[in-house]
Amino acid sequence: MRAPIIVLTIILVSVLVAVAVPKLTGQVQMRDRMAHLGLSSTSTRLIGVLEVAAIVGLLVGLVWPPLGIAAAVGLAMQMIGAAIFHARAKDPVPVAVVPVVFAVAAAALAVLHVLNG
């Protein structure tokens, strides 16, 4: 059961890197997308920091599962929050569903860590 944990971790980390870097560097397109959701540039950077923390937690979780579990649960909660913000902004359903998919993936990773013991 170790292979699914590694694969899911790599997928989640890859996605998080792709979304965290523009938030942390303040790229205009990301600032505009986050402003559309009602978030300030300070909030955007804070979310980027949380995403980097999740990246570190998921990767360290490969050798110390309790941290991987905590990071995956935190990421799932953050993605649920993202889905709520997209829904409030009346974004199209596919846009709001994307973070839900990643929340489910993060929750699945936490469960896999628990089952792996």
C-alpha positions as CSV (number, residue, x, y, z in Angstrom):
1,M,0.0,0.0,0.0
2,R,3.1,2.3,0.0
3,A,3.0,2.9,-3.8
4,P,-0.4,4.7,-3.7
5,I,0.8,6.9,-0.9
6,I,3.8,8.0,-2.9
7,V,1.9,8.5,-6.1
8,L,-0.8,10.5,-4.4
9,T,1.7,12.6,-2.6
10,I,3.6,13.4,-5.8
11,I,0.4,14.4,-7.5
12,L,-0.8,16.7,-4.7
13,V,2.7,18.2,-4.2
14,S,2.9,18.9,-8.0
15,V,-0.4,20.7,-8.0
16,L,0.4,22.6,-4.8
17,V,3.7,23.9,-6.2
18,A,1.9,25.1,-9.4
19,V,-0.6,27.1,-7.3
20,A,1.6,28.2,-4.4
21,V,4.4,29.8,-6.4
22,P,2.1,32.4,-8.2
23,K,0.5,33.2,-4.9
24,L,3.8,33.8,-3.1
25,T,5.4,35.7,-5.9
26,G,2.3,37.9,-6.4
27,Q,1.8,37.2,-10.0
28,V,-0.8,39.6,-11.5
29,Q,-3.0,36.8,-12.9
30,M,-3.2,35.1,-9.5
31,R,-3.8,38.3,-7.7
32,D,-6.7,39.0,-10.1
33,R,-8.2,35.5,-9.6
34,M,-8.0,35.8,-5.8
35,A,-9.4,39.3,-5.8
36,H,-12.4,37.9,-7.8
37,L,-12.9,35.6,-4.8
38,G,-12.7,38.5,-2.4
39,L,-9.2,37.9,-1.1
40,S,-6.6,40.5,-0.5
41,S,-3.0,40.1,-1.6
42,T,-2.0,39.5,2.0
43,S,-4.6,36.7,2.3
44,T,-3.3,35.3,-1.1
45,R,0.2,35.2,0.2
46,L,-0.9,33.6,3.5
47,I,-2.7,30.9,1.5
48,G,0.5,30.4,-0.5
49,V,2.5,30.0,2.7
50,L,-0.1,27.4,3.9
51,E,0.3,25.5,0.6
52,V,4.1,25.4,1.0
53,A,3.6,24.1,4.5
54,A,1.3,21.4,3.1
55,I,4.0,20.6,0.5
56,V,6.6,20.1,3.2
57,G,4.2,18.2,5.4
58,L,3.2,15.8,2.7
59,L,6.8,15.2,1.7
60,V,8.0,14.7,5.2
61,G,4.9,12.5,5.7
62,L,6.5,9.9,3.4
63,V,9.0,9.2,6.2
64,W,7.0,10.3,9.2
65,P,3.3,9.5,8.5
66,P,1.8,11.5,11.4
67,L,2.9,14.7,9.7
68,G,1.6,13.4,6.4
69,I,-1.7,12.8,8.0
70,A,-1.9,16.2,9.5
71,A,-0.8,17.9,6.3
72,A,-3.3,15.9,4.2
73,V,-6.2,16.8,6.6
74,G,-5.2,20.5,6.6
75,L,-5.0,20.5,2.9
76,A,-8.4,18.9,2.6
77,M,-9.9,21.6,4.8
78,Q,-8.2,24.3,2.8
79,M,-9.6,22.9,-0.4
80,I,-13.1,22.7,1.0
81,G,-12.7,26.4,1.9
82,A,-11.5,27.1,-1.7
83,A,-14.6,25.4,-3.1
84,I,-16.8,27.5,-0.8
85,F,-15.1,30.7,-2.0
86,H,-15.6,29.7,-5.6
87,A,-19.3,28.9,-5.0
88,R,-19.8,32.3,-3.2
89,A,-18.2,34.0,-6.2
90,K,-20.7,32.2,-8.4
91,D,-17.9,30.6,-10.5
92,P,-19.0,27.9,-12.9
93,V,-19.5,24.5,-11.3
94,P,-16.4,22.9,-12.8
95,V,-14.3,25.6,-11.3
96,A,-15.8,25.0,-7.9
97,V,-15.5,21.3,-8.1
98,V,-11.7,21.2,-8.8
99,P,-10.8,22.0,-5.2
100,V,-13.3,19.4,-4.0
101,V,-11.5,16.8,-6.1
102,F,-8.2,17.7,-4.4
103,A,-9.9,17.7,-1.0
104,V,-11.0,14.1,-1.7
105,A,-7.6,13.2,-2.8
106,A,-6.0,14.7,0.3
107,A,-8.5,12.9,2.5
108,A,-7.8,9.7,0.7
109,L,-4.1,10.2,1.3
110,A,-4.7,10.7,5.0
111,V,-6.8,7.4,5.1
112,L,-4.0,5.6,3.2
113,H,-1.5,6.7,5.8
114,V,-3.7,5.5,8.6
115,L,-4.3,2.2,7.0
116,N,-0.6,1.8,6.2
117,G,0.0,2.1,10.0
